[in-house]
């Protein structure tokens, strides 16, 4: 995902976490990030309405949303 797109994400945006073939749907990206980082940050991908977040993007986005 491009940096501009990440800057537009809101904590309340819905998101889906992909772990292998499993999908976990969340009402907010904050909940999705918390789950992904707590479960398998090195292999979790997050889908939002704005695009796909790679595992290496998750810690940075979590910090930005927490600020």
Helices and strands as residue ranges (DSSP letters): H 3-8, E 15-19, E 22-26, H 29-40, E 45-48, E 51-53, H 55-66
